């Protein structure tokens, strides 16, 4: 907040509305049968979450929570300019809270109390959680977002809330929402939930998943024996420690096994062993049925997180004690010739991530991620997956996966040097030679004979380094490349010992060049052995910590590596087109250019996964600019490097991802399943996450509709439906709630299950019904996928019910025809007389109308378009020369302009033909 141009952020509220001095008790939820003194005391609590929020924060009739909230906001933005203060608040509450307006509302609370801006904002607080405050749709997530302000500052009010009368008589979803609001408040406030011991036992039985510590047998005595056991069970930087911190970071301090399986890139048995170790040390307790196993933090686990992990994470870097957590050195990125590696600052709301001391680990990639990566890879191209991928504990850790002549390697895209060092070391690892580049494989493809009879191909044309005269057989080849990797690893470790910035910059530049050379050599060697290479670049913090310069540096280094790993015939493209050292150019053999096909193509493919915050088009343009920025030398042959950047998943990619995951579960993919998965899941990574939840050992049968429903129901609502921006969450929540239902749901029940307002539900549900995805029955609303029950009225487990437009699998898909139909409708709507009764959804009884007569085609259909399986398309659509399917692929070129270039349409060729 700029104190010179506006009221300062530190202005006090006037005497009639001063915030009390907050309690300094620890935040959390405790359970008591009598209400002791509390700054905020709500004796007659409402029984719904939205009413509870209003009763707490209403500035005139509420219990007084608005006052510490105002104090917390002001403390959070003290001394900041208005733009910085808004950015701080937006980072705290979330970018999409209240349709991105919540940060502005809270910022107004930091203005002077004499102005209308302050009082308007104060009056808005109780309206959050339902309705349309300030004209925006609001839900309970907005209320929980406001509560996060208390967690971000040193303001911990004591809040007493009594369990409402008749609480047990409310439906479960209403009770669950109420409990989860209390749990969210407990993250930043000292919440005392006033209830009898009998009530607490009932809460522990029915709402263990919704309230933190409700099942604890609490005692004031410190159990030192348990903590001693915990120190033995929880190692430095171990998975046990990560599980504990994951549980502690959730409002309810509980998690489903499925969430932990997804969070850790190891097998399920390994995760279960970690949980068993923690349970033996009495740090967690496991509960739930076999199909819905969950784990919660115990009182001892909470104490261990607070007194051991959290305390030790705050120790200075110079402290070195045995059994200390987080004692690994941090790598501070510097700059180099490809762009600036900015200092890696960590936001205050997330724990610091440290790099382990060298050597960094190289681990196997989990099958779910590998399946989505292989499924998404397009030969010689770049594919973007808009997915909030998790950060790794060790940012320089490479991951590796191989099957059926394909190799996947991954690295975090932190900065150019770390990216290429990680990729190079992962490629040139012993397991690559043991499992992929075996002696028999290289001999089969004639690579070993080249070392004796045609050395010019791998060394002078392919530019594979380290191939001296003494490298004559497989053992020599393996040795020199593994030695090169060991040398690169040693040089990376030397960075910690260089104090001089100039020397450090020189060393970083040398390391980057060596890493690019090693990665390029391995890329060409894999290509000679007919191994398809897929590189996964993980970008867990792209939307939060990448400015334009940092992103441009990353796109440029990917372009550099791609040109090094590209070829025209056997000729390495970088040396032919962009090498600025004349001596090196003379060493290269001049290629014979085919005038009919002067196009070089990259070896392997790229998959970039991260939360791009709706900017995949901008990312694709940045990659294209990086390739276009190469200047060929004056003697460059007339060869042009061409590749593609794809921004949205295709049906082929979803099919291949599903096949990869289902093969491991002994299930077969079906066209109907692909249609629904493609239409409802946002990316192939989401498809893999969903299908990963299915059980194995299925005797090679076809996946059925009930399994697709269950799988998609495990996804977070935000991972459903492409085409909606972050603010339009209601359609996603409705579909998620209907996926999880086991019977039709009434409208009022759906409001609670989806946590949406009635008005918002009515507005969006009508679209989903019209689209044929949802059906309204006498019993309520249902998604048109089979329920998983086997008995009763809704026992549909062994019948296949699909959405209206998911037709007989024998019918060929006509997705492009559907896209054309929508495009024509958009281009030709109005003026003129619109069709007042279009007759949708198409049922097969009547033909669909001519969309060119519609006044307002439905833009929201873009999000569910891939689920439309066999849309009948009139000839006038298919024959319209001005209509093409919406393109999500950009063609990228580098090198000189050539007179004749073959016309390559936007292809969707996988990295290896799908079996």
Secondary structure, 3 states (H helix, E strand, C coil): CCCCCCCCCCCCCCHHHCCCCCCCCCCEEEEECCCCCCCEEECCCCCCHHHHHHHHHCCCCCCCHHHHHHHHHHHHHCCCCHHHHHHHHHHHHCCCCCCCCHHHHHHHCCCCCCCHHHHHHHHHHCCCCCCCHHHCCCCHHHHHHHHHHHHHCCCCCEEEEECCCCHHHCCHHHHHHHHHHHHHHCCCCEEEEECCHHHHHHHHHHCCCCCCCCCCCCCCCCCHHHHHHHHHHCCCCCHHHHHHHHHHCCCCCEEEHHHHHHHCCCCHHHHHHHHHHHHHCCCEEEECCHHHCEEEECHHHHHHHHHHHHHHHCCCCCCCCCCCCCCCCCCCCCCECCECCCCCCCCCCCCCCCCCCCCCCEEECCHHHHHHHHHHCECCCEEEEECCCCCCCCCCCEEEEEECCEEEEEEECCCHHHHHHHHHHHHCCHHHHHHCCCHHHHHHCCHHHHHHHCHHHHHHHCCCCCCCCCCCCHHHHHHHHHHHHHHHHHHHHHHHHCCCHHHHHHHHHHHHHHHHHHHHHHHHHHHHCCCEEEEEEEECCHHHHCCHHHHHHHHHHHHHHHHHCEEECCEEHHHHHCCCCHHHHHHCCCCCCCCCCCEEEECCEEEEEECCCCCHHHHHHHHHHHHHCCCCCCCCCCCEEEEEEECCCCHHHHHHHHHHHHHHCCEECCHHHHHHHHHHECCHHHHHHHHHCCCCCCCCEECCHHHHHHHHHCCCHHHECCCCCCCCCHHHHHHHHHHHCCCCECHHHHHHHHCCCHHHHHHHHHHHHHCCCEEEECCEEEECCCCCCCCCCCCCCCCCCCCCCCCCCCCCCCHHHHHHHHHHHHHHCCCCCCCCCCCCCCCCCCCCCCHHHCCCCCCCHHHHHHHCCCCCCCHHHHCCCCCCCCCCEEEEEEECCCCCCCCCCCCCCECCCCC
